[in-house]
Amino acid sequence: MSLKDKNILLGVAGGIAAYKVVQVARDLTVAGARVHVMMTPGATRFITPLTFQSLTRYPVHTEVWEYWTQEAQGHISLAREADLALIAPATADILARLALGLADDIITTTMLGLPPGVPVLLAPAMETHMYEHPATRQHLQTLVERGAQVIEPGYGNLASGAVGTGRMADPAQLVSAVRLAFGRMGGDLHGKRLIITAGGTQENIDPVRYIGNRSSGQMGYALAEEALARGAEVTLISGPVKLAPPFGCNFVGITSTLQLEQAVHQALENPAAKADVLIMAAAVADFRPASPSEQKIKKDGSGQAPNIELVLNPDILAGLKGRPGLGGLLKVGFAAETEDLTFNAEKKLQSKDLDLIVANDAVTSIGQPDNEVTLIERSGMITNLERSPKRVVAGAILDKVVEILAKR
């Protein structure tokens, strides 16, 4: 869902993680949102208000006692016009005061005035023992019971020098959480369940070597992020990549093609969450060693390379053709080709009984941040998309998915 013209309250409390929120303010602004920053006195000791004002192009609010006009009535206007509120970092102190309903600074006063139904996101950040203290846990529980959503902190190095849980989620996760919250309020995939595969698979030759490909997973992850932002429930099944799972997805990590096949079948067979759409964006290894060595294969001094027998991996999409219980499942495949792009993609569309196939040049797309694709539908309709960042391409693919779903 687009963030254009959304009024977002960004409450910044006094913690070292405040420096991360600068990126959040920038990214939300670039996405088209109107970001209104509120800062506690402690926050201004870490980051100056001018930093946020320069990025958002809106005045930063630091005092309850601001000058009121007929148009801008301080915290009252901020609360009344908000579409969403994000508190980051949510320190132990601000969580306690929000839970107790205090109104002693611009953040707590404004939050008390939020109309019902406005999403509230909390991104805790503090030292581990503070986060695990019963008082903090109780305050978080109270806020969740009132409807707030918690973006859980991560594990790692803390400002205190300790290692533990309490690191505020990364800026990208916070922005994804904002998109997810809006998507759940009425995105065009709200209520739909999507299974998306991503990344490449690896087939072991021995414990240190494998057959693989250059897939970075960027396309599949972009699809997952965009689907979440449109309100979908997403299961992301991914091979090894250097990307963090999008906030809000059900993540399943795999390594080999056989593991991917098993994970896809398990997701499709989940009786509690019947899938509406399957998007196979993973770059699956077509072959695997017939007998992987349990020990590292060493040179034998003969000057000859070992002979490695390969066997075919299963074609996961083709194997779903005619499978009972999948009636109504919209299936999307990818065709990475080096020649006869449209012809080969159309053959795969028909042989695998797909509703949509995304064809792209394997040489210029795999591992790259952007992509140029051709969308081919079961009906024969062909749509060519110009080279664009993969998040934009993902949006166009999902637009087509929404269109196909609407015709059913």
C-alpha positions in Angstrom: 0.0 0.0 0.0 1.3 3.5 -0.9 2.4 5.7 2.0 1.7 8.8 -0.1 0.1 11.6 2.0 -0.2 9.4 5.0 0.2 11.4 8.3 2.6 9.5 10.4 3.5 10.5 14.0 7.1 9.5 14.8 7.8 9.6 18.5 11.5 9.6 19.4 12.4 8.9 23.0 15.7 9.4 24.7 17.9 6.4 23.8 21.1 5.9 21.8 19.0 4.1 19.1 17.5 7.5 18.2 20.3 7.8 15.6 18.7 4.9 13.7 15.4 6.7 13.5 16.9 9.4 11.3 16.9 6.9 8.5 13.3 5.9 9.2 12.2 9.5 9.0 14.0 9.9 5.7 12.7 6.6 4.1 9.1 7.4 5.1 9.3 10.9 3.7 10.8 9.6 0.4 7.9 7.1 0.3 5.5 10.1 0.2 4.4 10.2 3.9 4.0 13.3 5.9 6.2 12.6 8.9 5.6 14.6 12.1 8.4 14.0 14.6 7.8 14.3 18.3 10.8 14.3 20.6 11.2 14.0 24.4 13.8 16.3 26.1 16.1 13.2 26.4 15.9 12.5 22.7 17.1 16.0 21.8 20.3 15.2 23.7 21.1 12.5 21.2 19.8 14.0 18.0 18.9 17.6 17.2 15.4 18.5 16.1 16.9 20.3 13.1 18.1 17.0 11.8 14.6 15.6 11.6 13.1 18.9 10.3 15.7 19.0 7.5 14.6 15.5 6.4 10.9 15.7 6.8 10.4 19.4 6.0 8.0 19.7 8.9 8.5 21.4 12.3 9.6 19.0 15.0 7.5 19.0 18.2 9.4 19.0 21.5 7.1 20.8 23.9 3.5 20.4 25.0 3.3 24.2 25.4 3.5 25.0 21.7 1.8 28.1 20.2 -1.6 27.2 19.0 -3.4 28.7 15.9 -6.8 27.9 14.5 -5.1 25.6 12.0 -2.5 23.9 14.2 -3.7 23.2 17.7 -0.5 21.5 19.1 -0.9 18.0 20.3 -4.6 18.0 19.6 -4.1 18.5 15.8 -1.2 16.0 15.8 -3.4 13.3 17.3 -6.6 14.1 15.4 -4.9 14.0 12.0 -2.7 11.0 12.5 -3.1 7.9 10.4 -0.4 5.9 12.3 2.0 6.4 15.3 5.4 4.9 15.6 7.4 5.2 18.8 11.1 4.5 18.2 13.1 4.1 20.2 10.5 3.0 22.8 12.6 3.2 25.9 11.6 1.6 29.2 10.6 5.0 30.5 8.3 6.0 27.6 6.7 2.5 27.7 6.0 2.9 31.4 4.4 6.3 30.9 2.4 5.2 28.0 1.1 2.2 29.9 0.1 4.4 32.9 -1.6 6.9 30.7 0.6 9.8 31.8 0.6 13.1 29.9 3.8 14.8 30.8 5.6 15.4 27.5 4.6 15.9 23.8 4.6 12.1 23.0 2.5 10.9 25.9 0.1 13.8 25.7 -0.4 13.3 22.0 -0.8 9.5 22.2 -3.6 9.9 24.8 -5.5 11.9 22.2 -5.2 9.4 19.4 -8.6 8.5 18.0 -9.6 4.8 18.2 -8.4 2.6 15.4 -5.2 4.5 14.7 -2.4 1.9 14.6 0.3 2.3 17.2 3.7 0.7 16.6 6.3 0.4 19.4 10.0 -0.4 18.7 11.6 -1.2 22.1 15.3 -0.4 22.6 17.1 -0.8 25.9 19.6 -2.8 27.9 18.7 -6.5 28.2 17.9 -6.5 31.9 15.6 -3.5 31.5 13.8 -5.2 28.7 13.4 -8.4 30.6 12.3 -6.7 33.9 8.8 -7.7 35.0 7.7 -4.1 35.0 8.7 -3.5 31.4 7.1 -6.8 30.3 3.9 -5.8 32.1 3.8 -2.4 30.5 4.3 -4.0 27.1 1.6 -6.5 27.7 -0.8 -3.7 28.8 -0.1 -1.7 25.6 -0.5 -4.8 23.4 -3.9 -5.5 25.1 -4.9 -1.9 24.1 -4.0 -2.6 20.5 -0.4 -1.6 20.1 1.9 -3.7 17.9 5.4 -4.4 19.2 8.3 -4.6 16.8 10.5 -6.9 18.8 14.1 -5.8 19.4 17.0 -8.0 18.2 19.9 -9.7 19.9 23.4 -8.3 19.6 25.9 -5.7 21.0 24.3 -3.1 23.2 25.4 0.4 24.0 26.3 -0.8 27.5 28.9 -3.1 26.0 26.9 -6.1 26.9 25.5 -8.6 24.4 21.8 -9.5 24.6 18.3 -8.7 23.5 17.4 -5.0 23.4 18.7 -3.7 20.1 16.1 -1.7 18.3 14.9 -3.2 15.0 16.7 -1.9 11.9 15.2 1.1 10.0 14.2 -1.1 7.1 12.2 -3.3 9.5 10.5 -0.3 11.0 9.5 1.0 7.6 8.2 -2.5 6.6 6.2 -2.6 9.8 4.6 0.7 8.9 3.7 -0.6 5.5 2.4 -3.8 6.9 0.1 -1.9 9.4 -1.4 0.1 6.6 -1.8 -3.0 4.4 -3.8 -4.7 7.1 -6.2 -1.8 7.1 -7.4 -2.5 3.5 -4.7 -3.3 1.0 -5.7 -5.0 -2.2 -4.3 -8.3 -0.9 -5.8 -8.1 2.5 -7.1 -11.5 3.6 -5.1 -13.3 1.0 -2.4 -15.9 1.8 0.6 -16.0 -0.4 3.5 -18.6 -0.5 6.6 -17.0 -2.0 9.9 -18.8 -2.7 13.2 -16.9 -3.0 16.9 -17.2 -3.4 18.9 -20.1 -4.9 19.2 -23.6 -3.8 22.5 -25.4 -3.0 23.2 -29.0 -3.7 26.1 -30.5 -1.7 29.0 -32.2 -3.5 30.8 -32.7 -0.1 30.7 -30.8 3.2 32.4 -27.8 1.8 31.4 -27.6 -1.9 28.1 -27.3 -3.6 26.3 -26.7 -6.9 24.4 -23.5 -6.9 23.7 -20.3 -8.8 24.1 -16.5 -8.5 20.6 -15.8 -7.2 20.6 -13.0 -4.6 17.0 -13.5 -3.5 16.2 -9.8 -4.1 13.2 -10.5 -6.4 11.5 -12.9 -4.1 12.1 -10.8 -1.0 10.8 -7.7 -2.9 7.6 -9.7 -3.7 7.3 -10.7 0.0 7.7 -7.1 1.2 5.3 -5.7 -1.4 2.7 -8.4 -0.6 2.9 -7.7 3.1 2.5 -4.0 2.4 -0.7 -4.8 0.5 -2.1 -6.7 3.5 -1.4 -10.3 2.6 -0.3 -13.1 4.9 3.0 -14.2 3.5 5.0 -17.4 4.0 8.5 -16.8 2.6 10.5 -19.9 1.8 14.1 -19.0 1.1 17.4 -20.5 0.2 20.6 -19.0 1.6 20.8 -15.3 0.9 22.3 -12.2 2.5 19.0 -10.5 3.2 16.9 -10.2 6.4 13.4 -11.7 6.2 10.8 -9.0 5.8 9.0 -7.9 9.0 5.7 -9.8 9.4 6.3 -12.8 7.2 6.3 -16.5 8.2 9.9 -17.4 7.3 11.1 -20.8 6.4 14.8 -21.3 5.6 15.9 -24.1 3.3 19.1 -25.1 1.5 18.5 -27.8 -1.1 15.8 -28.2 -3.8 14.4 -31.3 -2.0 14.0 -29.2 1.1 12.3 -26.5 -0.9 9.9 -29.0 -2.3 9.0 -30.4 1.1 8.6 -26.8 2.5 6.3 -25.8 -0.4 4.1 -29.0 0.1 3.9 -28.4 3.8 2.8 -24.8 3.3 0.2 -25.8 0.7 -1.1 -28.6 2.9 -1.6 -26.4 6.0 -5.3 -26.9 6.8 -5.4 -23.8 9.0 -4.1 -21.4 6.3 -5.1 -22.4 2.8 -3.0 -20.5 0.3 -4.5 -18.4 -2.4 -1.3 -17.7 -4.4 2.0 -19.5 -4.9 4.8 -17.5 -6.4 7.9 -19.6 -7.2 10.6 -16.9 -7.5 13.4 -19.2 -6.2 16.2 -20.1 -8.6 16.1 -23.8 -8.2 19.1 -26.0 -9.0 18.0 -28.4 -11.8 20.6 -31.0 -10.9 22.2 -32.5 -7.7 25.0 -34.9 -7.1 23.7 -38.5 -7.0 25.9 -39.4 -4.0 27.3 -36.4 -2.0 30.5 -37.3 -0.2 30.3 -37.2 3.6 34.0 -36.2 3.7 35.8 -33.5 1.8 36.9 -34.8 -1.6 40.7 -34.5 -1.8 43.0 -34.4 -4.8 44.4 -37.9 -5.3 47.6 -36.9 -7.1 46.5 -38.2 -10.5 45.9 -34.8 -11.9 42.4 -35.8 -12.8 39.2 -34.2 -11.4 36.7 -36.6 -9.8 33.7 -37.7 -11.8 30.5 -36.4 -10.1 27.3 -38.1 -11.3 24.4 -35.7 -11.4 20.7 -36.6 -11.2 17.7 -34.4 -12.0 16.0 -32.5 -9.2 12.2 -32.5 -9.1 10.3 -29.8 -11.0 8.3 -28.5 -8.0 5.8 -26.5 -10.0 5.2 -29.2 -12.6 4.7 -31.7 -9.8 1.7 -29.7 -8.5 -0.2 -30.1 -11.8 -3.4 -31.9 -11.1 -2.6 -32.3 -7.4 -5.8 -32.8 -5.4 -6.8 -30.0 -3.0 -5.2 -27.2 -5.0 -8.2 -26.0 -6.9 -8.3 -22.3 -7.0 -4.6 -21.8 -6.2 -3.1 -19.1 -8.4 0.3 -20.3 -9.6 3.0 -17.9 -10.7 6.3 -19.1 -12.1 9.6 -17.5 -13.2 11.5 -18.3 -16.4 15.2 -17.1 -16.4 16.3 -17.7 -20.0 19.4 -16.9 -22.1 17.6 -17.3 -25.5 14.1 -17.4 -27.1 12.8 -15.7 -23.9 9.1 -15.5 -24.8 8.9 -18.9 -26.6 10.5 -20.8 -23.8 8.5 -19.0 -21.1 5.2 -19.8 -22.9 6.2 -23.5 -23.1 6.8 -23.5 -19.3 3.5 -21.7 -18.7 1.6 -24.4 -20.5 3.6 -27.5 -19.3 3.4 -26.4 -15.7 -0.3 -25.3 -15.8 0.5 -21.8 -14.6 -1.7 -18.7 -14.4 1.2 -16.3 -14.9 4.8 -16.6 -15.7 7.5 -13.9 -15.3 10.2 -14.2 -18.0 13.5 -12.4 -17.7 17.0 -12.6 -19.1 19.1 -14.8 -16.8 22.3 -12.9 -17.6 21.1 -9.4 -16.9 18.7 -10.1 -14.0 20.2 -12.7 -11.6 21.9 -11.0 -8.7 21.1 -7.5 -10.0 19.1 -4.8 -8.1 16.8 -4.2 -11.0 15.1 -6.3 -13.6 13.3 -6.1 -17.0 10.6 -8.7 -17.3 7.8 -9.9 -19.5 4.6 -11.1 -17.9 2.7 -13.8 -19.8 -0.8 -14.8 -18.7 -2.7 -18.1 -19.2 -5.0 -16.1 -21.5 -2.1 -15.3 -23.8 -1.9 -11.6 -22.8 1.7 -10.4 -22.8 2.9 -7.3 -20.8 6.4 -6.0 -21.1 7.9 -4.1 -18.2 10.8 -1.8 -18.6 13.9 -2.2 -16.5 13.1 -1.0 -13.0 14.2 -1.6 -9.4 13.0 -5.1 -8.2 10.6 -3.5 -5.7 8.8 -1.7 -8.6 8.8 -4.9 -10.6 7.3 -6.8 -7.7 4.5 -4.2 -7.4 3.7 -4.7 -11.1 3.7 -8.5 -10.8 1.3 -8.3 -7.8 -0.9 -5.8 -9.7 -1.3 -8.6 -12.2 -2.0 -11.2 -9.5 -4.7 -8.9 -8.0 -6.2 -8.5 -11.5 -6.3 -12.3 -12.1 -7.8 -12.9 -8.6 -10.5 -10.4 -9.3 -11.6 -12.2 -12.4 -12.2 -15.5 -10.6 
